[in-house]
Amino acid sequence: MIEVLIPSQLQSYCGGVSRVRAEGRAIGEVLDDLDRRYPGIRFRIVDEQDRIRPHMRLFVGRAAARDIRASLSDGDELLIFGALSGG
């Protein structure tokens, strides 16, 4: 199981929770699992070409993830952050 930290701007898709558990051996598989349970969340994180959206940041533990094909191990923590912008 992978522990997933959900950013505040996506918590409405998950019933308001900030942490969920998901299955998967790669980030993309975890996002697919999340999307089965929380429809629409995956599209907010990755685009139609399976690229991480420019305003989203993903980390496995403390390491930045740039590709949803990045592998995960049981017990890993996937952190999803929405980048802040504005002036």
Secondary structure, 3 states (H helix, E strand, C coil): CEEEECCHHHHHHHCCCCEEEECCCEHHHHHHHHHHHCCCHHHHHECCCCCECCCEEEEECCEEECCCCCECCCCCEEEEEECCCCC
